[in-house]
Structures are given as C-alpha cells and as structure tokens.
C-alpha cells in the first residue's frame, strides 16, 4: 500500500457516494488508474464494503446500551454458539470478545428502556452459556466514527 492508496482510502471514507471521476480528481489521478486501484483495494479486502450511514436517533433508536456478558463456560462449542446467535439480533450492532472479567461486550440500539428490557429478557439472557449481563446506558455520544486513521 502506497501513499496514493492512502489518499484513495481517505476519499472513499469521507464520501463513498462520489462518482469515480470525482474521487479520481480529488486524489489527482485520471479515471482508469483510479478505478484500477479502487478495484484492487476492494479485491484485497482493504475496502470491505461501501454503505450509507444512518442516524439512529432519526429512526427512533434513542437508547445505546453496552451489555457486558459473562458466560458460565468457555468451551469452543458454547463460544461459537453464542457468537452465531448474537450476530442474528438486529438490535445488536456490535459485539466484541473481551479479555478480563467480561467475556463479551454487546452494543445494542433500541427505542426505549422498555424495548431493551424485552431484548434482555427474551433474547440476550437466553443466549448459550450466559450467566450474567451487566447493562450500561450511554448518556451521550461524544465520538462515533467509521473513519480509520490512515
């Protein structure tokens, strides 16, 4: 990866809705060399996907919850089953396997505290191996970005 690739990635991160011609112009390349580099970055998996980022609050998803999950056992079958099932919940937008006292941290977006309570009681507590969940509600989002440091 060279400096031009980093420039391309910066432009794509900033606004992937731009046309190829506009992005090429911003980095100082003609259309074809830019397009070739962009396709290579996509093929190599550096660019995983190009998406539109929605505003959760405008969609009524006003509550962000960080659920710290502890499992009863840590065998491979339980871990894989937990990960497979939690990935299916649309309310769960991120899930991380953790070191330390918590096995997983789940970030969920919901419309209300009551909706989170339903998610907790009907889904999260029934995930394989779950012994405890400690939920934390975000008061305010200070920074949330998908832009990676290049």
GUKOLSE-820905 format. One record per atom (N, C-alpha, C): residue number from 1; x, y, z; residue in three letters. Coordinates in pm, 1 decimal, always signed. Layout:
REM residues N
[gufi NUM, [X, Y, Z], "ALA"];
...
REM end
This chain:
REM residues 150
[gufi 1, [+85.3, -116.7, +0.0], "UNK"];
[gufi 1, [+0.0, +0.0, +0.0], "UNK"];
[gufi 1, [+90.1, +123.3, +0.0], "UNK"];
[gufi 2, [+65.7, +210.6, -96.1], "UNK"];
[gufi 2, [+147.6, +331.5, -106.4], "UNK"];
[gufi 2, [+65.4, +455.0, -68.2], "UNK"];
[gufi 3, [+127.9, +569.6, -80.1], "UNK"];
[gufi 3, [+64.1, +695.4, -40.7], "UNK"];
[gufi 3, [-61.8, +723.8, -122.9], "UNK"];
[gufi 4, [-60.5, +688.2, -251.6], "UNK"];
[gufi 4, [-179.0, +710.1, -336.3], "UNK"];
[gufi 4, [-295.8, +623.3, -289.1], "UNK"];
[gufi 5, [-266.3, +499.5, -249.9], "UNK"];
[gufi 5, [-372.2, +413.7, -195.5], "UNK"];
[gufi 5, [-433.3, +477.2, -71.0], "UNK"];
[gufi 6, [-348.9, +534.4, +13.3], "UNK"];
[gufi 6, [-399.5, +600.3, +135.6], "UNK"];
[gufi 6, [-486.5, +720.6, +100.9], "UNK"];
[gufi 7, [-449.0, +794.9, -1.6], "UNK"];
[gufi 7, [-530.6, +908.3, -46.4], "UNK"];
[gufi 7, [-667.0, +858.8, -96.1], "UNK"];
[gufi 8, [-664.2, +751.9, -172.3], "UNK"];
[gufi 8, [-788.9, +694.1, -222.7], "UNK"];
[gufi 8, [-877.0, +650.2, -106.9], "UNK"];
[gufi 9, [-818.9, +582.9, -10.1], "UNK"];
[gufi 9, [-895.8, +537.3, +105.1], "UNK"];
[gufi 9, [-954.2, +654.2, +183.6], "UNK"];
[gufi 10, [-877.8, +762.0, +196.7], "UNK"];
[gufi 10, [-928.1, +880.1, +267.6], "UNK"];
[gufi 10, [-1050.2, +938.2, +196.4], "UNK"];
[gufi 11, [-1045.0, +945.5, +64.2], "UNK"];
[gufi 11, [-1157.7, +999.3, -13.1], "UNK"];
[gufi 11, [-1278.3, +906.8, -2.3], "UNK"];
[gufi 12, [-1255.9, +776.5, -13.6], "UNK"];
[gufi 12, [-1366.2, +680.1, -4.9], "UNK"];
[gufi 12, [-1430.0, +685.0, +133.5], "UNK"];
[gufi 13, [-1347.6, +695.9, +238.3], "UNK"];
[gufi 13, [-1400.4, +706.2, +374.2], "UNK"];
[gufi 13, [-1483.1, +831.7, +393.4], "UNK"];
[gufi 14, [-1439.0, +939.1, +332.6], "UNK"];
[gufi 14, [-1505.6, +1067.7, +350.2], "UNK"];
[gufi 14, [-1641.8, +1069.6, +282.5], "UNK"];
[gufi 15, [-1650.1, +1018.2, +158.7], "UNK"];
[gufi 15, [-1777.7, +1022.0, +86.1], "UNK"];
[gufi 15, [-1776.3, +919.9, -26.1], "UNK"];
[gufi 16, [-1821.3, +799.7, +3.6], "UNK"];
[gufi 16, [-1819.6, +693.3, -97.6], "UNK"];
[gufi 16, [-1930.1, +709.4, -201.5], "UNK"];
[gufi 17, [-2015.9, +808.9, -183.5], "UNK"];
[gufi 17, [-2122.2, +831.3, -282.3], "UNK"];
[gufi 17, [-2073.4, +913.1, -402.4], "UNK"];
[gufi 18, [-1952.2, +966.9, -393.0], "UNK"];
[gufi 18, [-1896.7, +1041.5, -506.6], "UNK"];
[gufi 18, [-1877.0, +948.2, -626.0], "UNK"];
[gufi 19, [-1886.1, +1004.3, -743.4], "UNK"];
[gufi 19, [-1858.1, +924.7, -863.6], "UNK"];
[gufi 19, [-1708.7, +892.3, -867.4], "UNK"];
[gufi 20, [-1674.2, +790.2, -944.3], "UNK"];
[gufi 20, [-1533.9, +752.2, -961.0], "UNK"];
[gufi 20, [-1455.5, +869.9, -1018.0], "UNK"];
[gufi 21, [-1514.2, +940.9, -1112.9], "UNK"];
[gufi 21, [-1446.1, +1056.6, -1173.1], "UNK"];
[gufi 21, [-1416.8, +1164.2, -1068.7], "UNK"];
[gufi 22, [-1514.5, +1192.0, -980.7], "UNK"];
[gufi 22, [-1493.6, +1293.8, -876.4], "UNK"];
[gufi 22, [-1387.6, +1250.0, -775.5], "UNK"];
[gufi 23, [-1391.0, +1121.7, -737.0], "UNK"];
[gufi 23, [-1290.5, +1072.6, -642.7], "UNK"];
[gufi 23, [-1152.1, +1076.8, -706.8], "UNK"];
[gufi 24, [-1143.1, +1035.7, -832.3], "UNK"];
[gufi 24, [-1014.8, +1036.7, -903.2], "UNK"];
[gufi 24, [-957.6, +1177.9, -908.3], "UNK"];
[gufi 25, [-1043.5, +1274.2, -936.3], "UNK"];
[gufi 25, [-999.4, +1414.0, -942.9], "UNK"];
[gufi 25, [-946.4, +1461.3, -808.3], "UNK"];
[gufi 26, [-1012.1, +1421.0, -700.0], "UNK"];
[gufi 26, [-969.6, +1464.2, -566.2], "UNK"];
[gufi 26, [-831.9, +1411.7, -528.3], "UNK"];
[gufi 27, [-795.1, +1294.7, -580.8], "UNK"];
[gufi 27, [-662.6, +1240.5, -546.9], "UNK"];
[gufi 27, [-559.1, +1268.0, -654.4], "UNK"];
[gufi 28, [-602.2, +1327.8, -764.6], "UNK"];
[gufi 28, [-507.3, +1365.3, -869.5], "UNK"];
[gufi 28, [-473.6, +1254.5, -967.5], "UNK"];
[gufi 29, [-565.7, +1162.2, -990.4], "UNK"];
[gufi 29, [-545.9, +1056.5, -1089.2], "UNK"];
[gufi 29, [-652.3, +1068.2, -1197.4], "UNK"];
[gufi 30, [-623.4, +1011.5, -1312.3], "UNK"];
[gufi 30, [-726.8, +1002.3, -1415.0], "UNK"];
[gufi 30, [-818.1, +885.0, -1379.4], "UNK"];
[gufi 31, [-930.1, +876.7, -1447.6], "UNK"];
[gufi 31, [-1035.4, +780.0, -1415.5], "UNK"];
[gufi 31, [-985.2, +635.4, -1411.8], "UNK"];
[gufi 32, [-919.6, +590.5, -1517.4], "UNK"];
[gufi 32, [-882.1, +449.0, -1528.1], "UNK"];
[gufi 32, [-781.6, +404.0, -1421.9], "UNK"];
[gufi 33, [-671.1, +476.8, -1399.2], "UNK"];
[gufi 33, [-579.1, +432.6, -1292.7], "UNK"];
[gufi 33, [-645.8, +433.8, -1154.4], "UNK"];
[gufi 34, [-730.6, +534.0, -1131.4], "UNK"];
[gufi 34, [-802.3, +538.7, -1003.6], "UNK"];
[gufi 34, [-890.8, +416.0, -989.5], "UNK"];
[gufi 35, [-969.7, +386.7, -1093.0], "UNK"];
[gufi 35, [-1062.9, +274.4, -1090.0], "UNK"];
[gufi 35, [-989.5, +142.6, -1065.4], "UNK"];
[gufi 36, [-873.7, +124.9, -1131.3], "UNK"];
[gufi 36, [-795.1, +1.7, -1111.9], "UNK"];
[gufi 36, [-749.4, -13.1, -966.8], "UNK"];
[gufi 37, [-699.6, +97.1, -910.8], "UNK"];
[gufi 37, [-654.8, +93.1, -771.2], "UNK"];
[gufi 37, [-772.6, +66.1, -676.2], "UNK"];
[gufi 38, [-884.7, +131.1, -701.9], "UNK"];
[gufi 38, [-1003.2, +112.3, -618.5], "UNK"];
[gufi 38, [-1047.6, -33.8, -622.8], "UNK"];
[gufi 39, [-1053.7, -92.0, -739.8], "UNK"];
[gufi 39, [-1093.5, -233.0, -754.7], "UNK"];
[gufi 39, [-995.0, -325.9, -684.8], "UNK"];
[gufi 40, [-865.3, -294.6, -692.7], "UNK"];
[gufi 40, [-764.8, -376.8, -623.6], "UNK"];
[gufi 40, [-784.7, -368.6, -472.8], "UNK"];
[gufi 41, [-810.2, -248.1, -420.7], "UNK"];
[gufi 41, [-834.0, -231.8, -276.9], "UNK"];
[gufi 41, [-958.6, -308.2, -232.5], "UNK"];
[gufi 42, [-1059.3, -312.5, -317.8], "UNK"];
[gufi 42, [-1180.3, -390.2, -286.9], "UNK"];
[gufi 42, [-1151.1, -540.0, -293.6], "UNK"];
[gufi 43, [-1081.0, -582.8, -398.3], "UNK"];
[gufi 43, [-1047.6, -725.0, -415.8], "UNK"];
[gufi 43, [-960.8, -775.9, -301.5], "UNK"];
[gufi 44, [-866.9, -692.0, -257.0], "UNK"];
[gufi 44, [-776.9, -730.0, -147.6], "UNK"];
[gufi 44, [-844.6, -724.5, -10.9], "UNK"];
[gufi 45, [-968.8, -675.7, -5.6], "UNK"];
[gufi 45, [-1041.5, -670.6, +120.2], "UNK"];
[gufi 45, [-1009.2, -549.7, +206.6], "UNK"];
[gufi 46, [-929.0, -457.8, +154.9], "UNK"];
[gufi 46, [-899.4, -335.5, +230.7], "UNK"];
[gufi 46, [-1028.4, -253.5, +243.2], "UNK"];
[gufi 47, [-1101.4, -242.1, +133.4], "UNK"];
[gufi 47, [-1235.5, -182.1, +135.9], "UNK"];
[gufi 47, [-1332.6, -299.1, +146.1], "UNK"];
[gufi 48, [-1395.9, -312.6, +263.2], "UNK"];
[gufi 48, [-1486.1, -425.0, +286.2], "UNK"];
[gufi 48, [-1619.8, -404.2, +217.1], "UNK"];
[gufi 49, [-1673.2, -282.9, +226.7], "UNK"];
[gufi 49, [-1799.8, -250.5, +163.2], "UNK"];
[gufi 49, [-1818.3, -99.9, +164.5], "UNK"];
[gufi 50, [-1906.2, -52.4, +79.6], "UNK"];
[gufi 50, [-1941.4, +89.4, +78.5], "UNK"];
[gufi 50, [-2088.3, +99.7, +115.5], "UNK"];
[gufi 51, [-2115.8, +174.1, +222.5], "UNK"];
[gufi 51, [-2251.9, +180.6, +276.7], "UNK"];
[gufi 51, [-2292.2, +324.5, +305.9], "UNK"];
[gufi 52, [-2420.2, +342.1, +329.6], "UNK"];
[gufi 52, [-2470.5, +469.9, +380.6], "UNK"];
[gufi 52, [-2485.9, +455.6, +530.9], "UNK"];
[gufi 53, [-2446.6, +556.7, +604.6], "UNK"];
[gufi 53, [-2456.3, +553.6, +749.8], "UNK"];
[gufi 53, [-2582.1, +628.5, +791.1], "UNK"];
[gufi 54, [-2669.6, +557.4, +859.8], "UNK"];
[gufi 54, [-2797.1, +614.2, +901.5], "UNK"];
[gufi 54, [-2784.8, +674.4, +1041.4], "UNK"];
[gufi 55, [-2867.9, +773.2, +1069.9], "UNK"];
[gufi 55, [-2871.3, +836.0, +1201.5], "UNK"];
[gufi 55, [-2971.2, +760.5, +1288.2], "UNK"];
[gufi 56, [-2924.1, +686.2, +1388.9], "UNK"];
[gufi 56, [-3015.7, +605.8, +1470.7], "UNK"];
[gufi 56, [-3125.1, +689.5, +1538.8], "UNK"];
[gufi 57, [-3089.8, +809.3, +1582.7], "UNK"];
[gufi 57, [-3187.9, +894.0, +1652.4], "UNK"];
[gufi 57, [-3302.6, +933.5, +1559.9], "UNK"];
[gufi 58, [-3271.4, +958.5, +1433.5], "UNK"];
[gufi 58, [-3376.2, +994.4, +1336.4], "UNK"];
[gufi 58, [-3468.1, +875.7, +1308.4], "UNK"];
[gufi 59, [-3422.1, +755.8, +1341.9], "UNK"];
[gufi 59, [-3501.7, +634.7, +1323.6], "UNK"];
[gufi 59, [-3566.3, +589.5, +1454.6], "UNK"];
[gufi 60, [-3558.0, +674.8, +1556.6], "UNK"];
[gufi 60, [-3620.4, +643.3, +1684.5], "UNK"];
[gufi 60, [-3539.4, +551.5, +1773.5], "UNK"];
[gufi 61, [-3415.7, +526.4, +1738.4], "UNK"];
[gufi 61, [-3328.9, +440.1, +1819.7], "UNK"];
[gufi 61, [-3246.1, +529.1, +1911.7], "UNK"];
[gufi 62, [-3309.7, +578.6, +2016.1], "UNK"];
[gufi 62, [-3251.3, +679.7, +2103.4], "UNK"];
[gufi 62, [-3163.9, +623.3, +2215.4], "UNK"];
[gufi 63, [-3171.2, +493.9, +2240.1], "UNK"];
[gufi 63, [-3100.3, +434.8, +2353.6], "UNK"];
[gufi 63, [-2986.3, +346.6, +2303.5], "UNK"];
[gufi 64, [-2865.1, +376.5, +2351.1], "UNK"];
[gufi 64, [-2748.1, +292.6, +2324.4], "UNK"];
[gufi 64, [-2712.7, +220.2, +2452.8], "UNK"];
[gufi 65, [-2704.0, +88.3, +2443.1], "UNK"];
[gufi 65, [-2674.7, +5.5, +2560.2], "UNK"];
[gufi 65, [-2547.3, -73.9, +2534.0], "UNK"];
[gufi 66, [-2461.0, -75.1, +2633.9], "UNK"];
[gufi 66, [-2342.8, -160.7, +2632.8], "UNK"];
[gufi 66, [-2367.9, -270.3, +2735.4], "UNK"];
[gufi 67, [-2385.6, -392.4, +2687.9], "UNK"];
[gufi 67, [-2413.5, -506.0, +2775.6], "UNK"];
[gufi 67, [-2286.5, -588.2, +2791.5], "UNK"];
[gufi 68, [-2240.4, -598.6, +2914.5], "UNK"];
[gufi 68, [-2121.5, -678.1, +2946.1], "UNK"];
[gufi 68, [-2169.7, -818.2, +2984.2], "UNK"];
[gufi 69, [-2130.2, -914.7, +2903.1], "UNK"];
[gufi 69, [-2183.1, -1051.0, +2915.3], "UNK"];
[gufi 69, [-2076.7, -1143.7, +2973.0], "UNK"];
[gufi 70, [-2118.3, -1221.3, +3073.8], "UNK"];
[gufi 70, [-2031.4, -1326.1, +3129.6], "UNK"];
[gufi 70, [-2094.0, -1460.4, +3098.1], "UNK"];
[gufi 71, [-2008.8, -1554.3, +3058.1], "UNK"];
[gufi 71, [-2054.8, -1689.0, +3026.2], "UNK"];
[gufi 71, [-2020.6, -1785.9, +3138.8], "UNK"];
[gufi 72, [-2102.3, -1888.0, +3150.6], "UNK"];
[gufi 72, [-2084.4, -1991.4, +3252.6], "UNK"];
[gufi 72, [-1962.8, -2077.8, +3219.9], "UNK"];
[gufi 73, [-1946.4, -2109.7, +3091.5], "UNK"];
[gufi 73, [-1835.7, -2195.9, +3049.0], "UNK"];
[gufi 73, [-1773.4, -2137.3, +2923.5], "UNK"];
[gufi 74, [-1652.2, -2178.7, +2896.4], "UNK"];
[gufi 74, [-1576.2, -2118.7, +2786.7], "UNK"];
[gufi 74, [-1526.4, -2222.1, +2686.6], "UNK"];
[gufi 75, [-1602.3, -2328.2, +2670.1], "UNK"];
[gufi 75, [-1563.7, -2427.7, +2571.0], "UNK"];
[gufi 75, [-1595.7, -2374.9, +2431.3], "UNK"];
[gufi 76, [-1528.5, -2430.2, +2333.4], "UNK"];
[gufi 76, [-1540.5, -2382.0, +2195.3], "UNK"];
[gufi 76, [-1684.6, -2386.8, +2145.1], "UNK"];
[gufi 77, [-1756.3, -2491.0, +2178.5], "UNK"];
[gufi 77, [-1894.6, -2505.8, +2132.2], "UNK"];
[gufi 77, [-1984.0, -2393.7, +2185.9], "UNK"];
[gufi 78, [-1970.3, -2360.5, +2312.3], "UNK"];
[gufi 78, [-2050.8, -2254.1, +2373.3], "UNK"];
[gufi 78, [-2016.0, -2118.8, +2313.3], "UNK"];
[gufi 79, [-1886.8, -2090.9, +2300.1], "UNK"];
[gufi 79, [-1843.7, -1963.1, +2244.1], "UNK"];
[gufi 79, [-1894.4, -1945.5, +2101.2], "UNK"];
[gufi 80, [-1879.6, -2047.4, +2019.8], "UNK"];
[gufi 80, [-1925.5, -2039.0, +1880.9], "UNK"];
[gufi 80, [-2076.6, -2024.6, +1872.2], "UNK"];
[gufi 81, [-2149.3, -2094.9, +1958.3], "UNK"];
[gufi 81, [-2295.6, -2085.2, +1958.2], "UNK"];
[gufi 81, [-2340.2, -1945.8, +2000.7], "UNK"];
[gufi 82, [-2276.1, -1891.1, +2104.8], "UNK"];
[gufi 82, [-2308.5, -1755.1, +2148.8], "UNK"];
[gufi 82, [-2286.5, -1657.0, +2034.5], "UNK"];
[gufi 83, [-2169.6, -1662.2, +1972.8], "UNK"];
[gufi 83, [-2133.7, -1567.5, +1865.8], "UNK"];
[gufi 83, [-2227.1, -1580.4, +1746.1], "UNK"];
[gufi 84, [-2261.7, -1701.7, +1710.9], "UNK"];
[gufi 84, [-2351.4, -1725.3, +1597.4], "UNK"];
[gufi 84, [-2490.3, -1665.8, +1625.8], "UNK"];
[gufi 85, [-2541.9, -1689.6, +1745.0], "UNK"];
[gufi 85, [-2677.5, -1643.5, +1777.7], "UNK"];
[gufi 85, [-2684.8, -1492.5, +1799.3], "UNK"];
[gufi 86, [-2588.2, -1433.6, +1868.6], "UNK"];
[gufi 86, [-2593.5, -1288.9, +1894.9], "UNK"];
[gufi 86, [-2581.2, -1210.1, +1764.1], "UNK"];
[gufi 87, [-2511.0, -1265.3, +1667.4], "UNK"];
[gufi 87, [-2494.4, -1197.3, +1539.3], "UNK"];
[gufi 87, [-2625.8, -1186.1, +1462.7], "UNK"];
[gufi 88, [-2724.6, -1264.9, +1499.1], "UNK"];
[gufi 88, [-2854.5, -1264.2, +1430.6], "UNK"];
[gufi 88, [-2950.3, -1156.9, +1483.1], "UNK"];
[gufi 89, [-2921.0, -1095.1, +1595.5], "UNK"];
[gufi 89, [-3012.7, -997.5, +1654.4], "UNK"];
[gufi 89, [-2994.3, -861.3, +1587.8], "UNK"];
[gufi 90, [-3096.2, -807.7, +1523.1], "UNK"];
[gufi 90, [-3080.7, -678.4, +1455.2], "UNK"];
[gufi 90, [-3051.3, -562.4, +1550.9], "UNK"];
[gufi 91, [-3094.0, -572.2, +1675.2], "UNK"];
[gufi 91, [-3068.2, -466.0, +1772.5], "UNK"];
[gufi 91, [-2920.6, -457.3, +1809.1], "UNK"];
[gufi 92, [-2848.8, -567.9, +1794.8], "UNK"];
[gufi 92, [-2706.3, -573.2, +1828.4], "UNK"];
[gufi 92, [-2627.7, -522.9, +1707.9], "UNK"];
[gufi 93, [-2561.4, -409.0, +1725.6], "UNK"];
[gufi 93, [-2484.9, -350.5, +1615.5], "UNK"];
[gufi 93, [-2335.6, -378.2, +1626.5], "UNK"];
[gufi 94, [-2289.9, -418.1, +1744.1], "UNK"];
[gufi 94, [-2150.3, -457.0, +1763.2], "UNK"];
[gufi 94, [-2143.3, -560.3, +1874.7], "UNK"];
[gufi 95, [-2048.5, -651.1, +1862.4], "UNK"];
[gufi 95, [-2022.6, -747.9, +1968.3], "UNK"];
[gufi 95, [-1873.5, -779.6, +1964.8], "UNK"];
[gufi 96, [-1810.3, -767.1, +2080.6], "UNK"];
[gufi 96, [-1666.4, -789.8, +2090.7], "UNK"];
[gufi 96, [-1637.4, -898.2, +2193.4], "UNK"];
[gufi 97, [-1550.2, -990.3, +2158.8], "UNK"];
[gufi 97, [-1494.8, -1084.7, +2254.6], "UNK"];
[gufi 97, [-1388.4, -1009.3, +2332.8], "UNK"];
[gufi 98, [-1390.5, -1023.1, +2465.6], "UNK"];
[gufi 98, [-1305.8, -940.4, +2550.4], "UNK"];
[gufi 98, [-1208.6, -1023.5, +2633.6], "UNK"];
[gufi 99, [-1101.4, -958.2, +2675.8], "UNK"];
[gufi 99, [-1016.1, -1015.8, +2778.6], "UNK"];
[gufi 99, [-1063.3, -956.4, +2911.7], "UNK"];
[gufi 100, [-1022.2, -1017.7, +3021.2], "UNK"];
[gufi 100, [-1061.3, -964.1, +3151.4], "UNK"];
[gufi 100, [-1185.8, -1031.6, +3206.7], "UNK"];
[gufi 101, [-1257.2, -961.3, +3293.8], "UNK"];
[gufi 101, [-1371.1, -1019.9, +3365.1], "UNK"];
[gufi 101, [-1494.1, -1040.4, +3277.6], "UNK"];
[gufi 102, [-1510.0, -960.6, +3174.5], "UNK"];
[gufi 102, [-1624.6, -972.2, +3084.4], "UNK"];
[gufi 102, [-1584.8, -1055.6, +2964.0], "UNK"];
[gufi 103, [-1670.9, -1147.2, +2925.5], "UNK"];
[gufi 103, [-1641.1, -1231.3, +2809.4], "UNK"];
[gufi 103, [-1673.3, -1160.4, +2678.5], "UNK"];
[gufi 104, [-1785.6, -1086.2, +2674.9], "UNK"];
[gufi 104, [-1827.9, -1013.9, +2556.0], "UNK"];
[gufi 104, [-1885.1, -878.8, +2595.8], "UNK"];
[gufi 105, [-1868.5, -781.8, +2507.5], "UNK"];
[gufi 105, [-1940.6, -654.9, +2519.1], "UNK"];
[gufi 105, [-2025.5, -642.4, +2394.2], "UNK"];
[gufi 106, [-2153.8, -621.5, +2418.1], "UNK"];
[gufi 106, [-2251.3, -607.9, +2311.6], "UNK"];
[gufi 106, [-2299.5, -463.5, +2311.7], "UNK"];
[gufi 107, [-2301.2, -401.2, +2194.0], "UNK"];
[gufi 107, [-2361.8, -268.2, +2181.2], "UNK"];
[gufi 107, [-2493.2, -286.6, +2107.9], "UNK"];
[gufi 108, [-2600.4, -241.8, +2171.5], "UNK"];
[gufi 108, [-2733.5, -254.4, +2113.3], "UNK"];
[gufi 108, [-2797.2, -116.8, +2101.6], "UNK"];
[gufi 109, [-2877.6, -99.3, +1997.3], "UNK"];
[gufi 109, [-2954.0, +23.3, +1976.8], "UNK"];
[gufi 109, [-3101.9, -11.8, +1985.1], "UNK"];
[gufi 110, [-3173.8, +60.3, +2071.8], "UNK"];
[gufi 110, [-3316.9, +36.7, +2091.3], "UNK"];
[gufi 110, [-3389.6, +169.1, +2105.3], "UNK"];
[gufi 111, [-3521.0, +164.5, +2094.4], "UNK"];
[gufi 111, [-3602.1, +286.0, +2100.8], "UNK"];
[gufi 111, [-3627.9, +332.2, +2243.5], "UNK"];
[gufi 112, [-3625.7, +240.0, +2339.3], "UNK"];
[gufi 112, [-3661.8, +276.3, +2476.2], "UNK"];
[gufi 112, [-3599.8, +178.5, +2576.1], "UNK"];
[gufi 113, [-3604.5, +216.4, +2701.9], "UNK"];
[gufi 113, [-3557.8, +127.6, +2809.5], "UNK"];
[gufi 113, [-3643.4, +0.8, +2811.0], "UNK"];
[gufi 114, [-3772.2, +18.5, +2788.9], "UNK"];
[gufi 114, [-3864.2, -96.6, +2787.4], "UNK"];
[gufi 114, [-3828.8, -193.6, +2674.3], "UNK"];
[gufi 115, [-3791.3, -138.7, +2560.4], "UNK"];
[gufi 115, [-3751.5, -224.7, +2449.2], "UNK"];
[gufi 115, [-3623.6, -300.5, +2483.8], "UNK"];
[gufi 116, [-3530.0, -234.6, +2551.8], "UNK"];
[gufi 116, [-3408.7, -306.1, +2591.8], "UNK"];
[gufi 116, [-3442.0, -415.9, +2692.5], "UNK"];
[gufi 117, [-3532.8, -387.0, +2783.7], "UNK"];
[gufi 117, [-3571.3, -488.7, +2881.3], "UNK"];
[gufi 117, [-3626.9, -612.8, +2809.7], "UNK"];
[gufi 118, [-3708.1, -591.7, +2706.0], "UNK"];
[gufi 118, [-3760.7, -705.0, +2628.2], "UNK"];
[gufi 118, [-3647.0, -779.9, +2558.4], "UNK"];
[gufi 119, [-3553.4, -705.4, +2498.1], "UNK"];
[gufi 119, [-3437.6, -767.8, +2433.4], "UNK"];
[gufi 119, [-3358.6, -850.7, +2534.6], "UNK"];
[gufi 120, [-3336.5, -794.6, +2650.4], "UNK"];
[gufi 120, [-3261.3, -862.1, +2755.5], "UNK"];
[gufi 120, [-3332.1, -990.6, +2799.0], "UNK"];
[gufi 121, [-3460.5, -978.8, +2833.0], "UNK"];
[gufi 121, [-3534.8, -1093.1, +2886.5], "UNK"];
[gufi 121, [-3565.8, -1199.8, +2782.4], "UNK"];
[gufi 122, [-3594.6, -1156.8, +2659.7], "UNK"];
[gufi 122, [-3639.2, -1252.4, +2558.4], "UNK"];
[gufi 122, [-3525.8, -1309.1, +2472.7], "UNK"];
[gufi 123, [-3416.1, -1237.0, +2462.9], "UNK"];
[gufi 123, [-3309.3, -1282.6, +2373.8], "UNK"];
[gufi 123, [-3174.2, -1297.4, +2443.5], "UNK"];
[gufi 124, [-3121.2, -1187.0, +2497.2], "UNK"];
[gufi 124, [-2983.2, -1188.6, +2546.4], "UNK"];
[gufi 124, [-2961.2, -1290.2, +2658.0], "UNK"];
[gufi 125, [-3053.9, -1295.1, +2754.1], "UNK"];
[gufi 125, [-3037.0, -1388.7, +2865.5], "UNK"];
[gufi 125, [-3052.6, -1534.6, +2824.0], "UNK"];
[gufi 126, [-3105.6, -1557.3, +2704.7], "UNK"];
[gufi 126, [-3124.9, -1693.9, +2654.7], "UNK"];
[gufi 126, [-3013.3, -1738.5, +2560.3], "UNK"];
[gufi 127, [-2914.7, -1653.0, +2539.8], "UNK"];
[gufi 127, [-2800.9, -1691.9, +2456.7], "UNK"];
[gufi 127, [-2723.6, -1804.9, +2524.5], "UNK"];
[gufi 128, [-2661.0, -1892.5, +2446.4], "UNK"];
[gufi 128, [-2588.5, -2006.2, +2503.7], "UNK"];
[gufi 128, [-2482.4, -1964.0, +2604.7], "UNK"];
[gufi 129, [-2488.1, -2027.5, +2722.9], "UNK"];
[gufi 129, [-2385.1, -2010.5, +2824.1], "UNK"];
[gufi 129, [-2392.1, -1884.5, +2908.6], "UNK"];
[gufi 130, [-2487.6, -1796.1, +2884.4], "UNK"];
[gufi 130, [-2491.8, -1669.0, +2957.9], "UNK"];
[gufi 130, [-2526.2, -1694.4, +3104.1], "UNK"];
[gufi 131, [-2442.6, -1638.6, +3191.7], "UNK"];
[gufi 131, [-2467.9, -1647.9, +3335.7], "UNK"];
[gufi 131, [-2502.4, -1511.0, +3394.5], "UNK"];
[gufi 132, [-2450.8, -1403.4, +3334.2], "UNK"];
[gufi 132, [-2479.2, -1269.4, +3386.4], "UNK"];
[gufi 132, [-2460.9, -1165.8, +3276.8], "UNK"];
[gufi 133, [-2543.5, -1060.5, +3284.6], "UNK"];
[gufi 133, [-2530.7, -946.3, +3194.5], "UNK"];
[gufi 133, [-2539.8, -820.4, +3278.5], "UNK"];
[gufi 134, [-2440.7, -733.4, +3262.2], "UNK"];
[gufi 134, [-2438.2, -604.5, +3331.0], "UNK"];
[gufi 134, [-2455.4, -497.3, +3223.7], "UNK"];
[gufi 135, [-2566.9, -425.3, +3227.6], "UNK"];
[gufi 135, [-2601.1, -329.4, +3122.2], "UNK"];
[gufi 135, [-2565.2, -187.2, +3161.8], "UNK"];
[gufi 136, [-2509.9, -113.6, +3066.2], "UNK"];
[gufi 136, [-2473.1, +26.5, +3085.9], "UNK"];
[gufi 136, [-2539.3, +107.6, +2974.6], "UNK"];
[gufi 137, [-2605.5, +217.1, +3013.5], "UNK"];
[gufi 137, [-2674.8, +301.6, +2916.6], "UNK"];
[gufi 137, [-2593.1, +426.6, +2889.3], "UNK"];
[gufi 138, [-2569.2, +453.5, +2762.0], "UNK"];
[gufi 138, [-2492.9, +572.2, +2724.4], "UNK"];
[gufi 138, [-2577.7, +696.1, +2751.1], "UNK"];
[gufi 139, [-2516.7, +797.4, +2812.5], "UNK"];
[gufi 139, [-2585.4, +924.0, +2835.4], "UNK"];
[gufi 139, [-2574.2, +1015.1, +2714.7], "UNK"];
[gufi 140, [-2456.6, +1012.8, +2651.4], "UNK"];
[gufi 140, [-2431.1, +1099.7, +2537.5], "UNK"];
[gufi 140, [-2318.3, +1039.1, +2455.2], "UNK"];
[gufi 141, [-2329.7, +1050.1, +2324.6], "UNK"];
[gufi 141, [-2223.0, +1004.5, +2235.6], "UNK"];
[gufi 141, [-2127.9, +1121.1, +2210.9], "UNK"];
[gufi 142, [-2004.4, +1105.7, +2249.4], "UNK"];
[gufi 142, [-1903.7, +1209.3, +2230.9], "UNK"];
[gufi 142, [-1838.8, +1196.2, +2093.2], "UNK"];
[gufi 143, [-1807.1, +1073.7, +2054.9], "UNK"];
[gufi 143, [-1746.2, +1049.8, +1923.8], "UNK"];
[gufi 143, [-1788.7, +912.6, +1874.5], "UNK"];
[gufi 144, [-1830.0, +908.9, +1749.7], "UNK"];
[gufi 144, [-1864.6, +783.9, +1682.8], "UNK"];
[gufi 144, [-1828.2, +802.2, +1536.8], "UNK"];
[gufi 145, [-1733.7, +724.8, +1490.6], "UNK"];
[gufi 145, [-1688.8, +740.2, +1351.9], "UNK"];
[gufi 145, [-1658.0, +603.8, +1292.1], "UNK"];
[gufi 146, [-1668.1, +596.7, +1163.1], "UNK"];
[gufi 146, [-1624.8, +476.8, +1090.7], "UNK"];
[gufi 146, [-1493.2, +504.1, +1018.4], "UNK"];
[gufi 147, [-1444.0, +627.4, +1028.2], "UNK"];
[gufi 147, [-1319.3, +664.6, +960.7], "UNK"];
[gufi 147, [-1199.7, +611.4, +1036.0], "UNK"];
[gufi 148, [-1117.1, +534.7, +965.9], "UNK"];
[gufi 148, [-996.5, +479.8, +1027.3], "UNK"];
[gufi 148, [-880.2, +575.4, +1012.6], "UNK"];
[gufi 149, [-788.7, +575.3, +1109.6], "UNK"];
[gufi 149, [-671.1, +662.7, +1096.8], "UNK"];
[gufi 149, [-578.6, +608.9, +987.0], "UNK"];
[gufi 150, [-555.4, +690.5, +888.9], "UNK"];
[gufi 150, [-469.5, +649.3, +777.6], "UNK"];
[gufi 150, [-336.0, +719.9, +787.5], "UNK"];
REM end
